[in-house]
Amino acid sequence: MRILFSVLGLLVVVMVIGIVAKKQLVAVNQPLALPVATSNPSTGSPPATALVQTPQSAASQVKQSVEAMLQQPRPALEEK
């Protein structure tokens, strides 16, 4: 009887993990809905909301942000 409950418990755990993993994989594989950018016909200039960025420029932007955060001084601890 104990073995039966143990096996059933393990099957329930495996099912729950499978359901959560499936939901995560579906969420990761969905494409992002980007806003549609249109050009300004009066000026002929490209839109200000154009979201064109290469992976290299994204990586360098993250690197610059991290370096800027590291350069900031830490807040002083309050002494009691």
Secondary structure, 3 states (H helix, E strand, C coil): CHHHHHHHHHHHHHHHHHHHHHHHHHHHHCCCCCCCCCCCCCCCCCCCCCCCCCHHHHHHHHHHHHHHHHHCCCCCCCCC
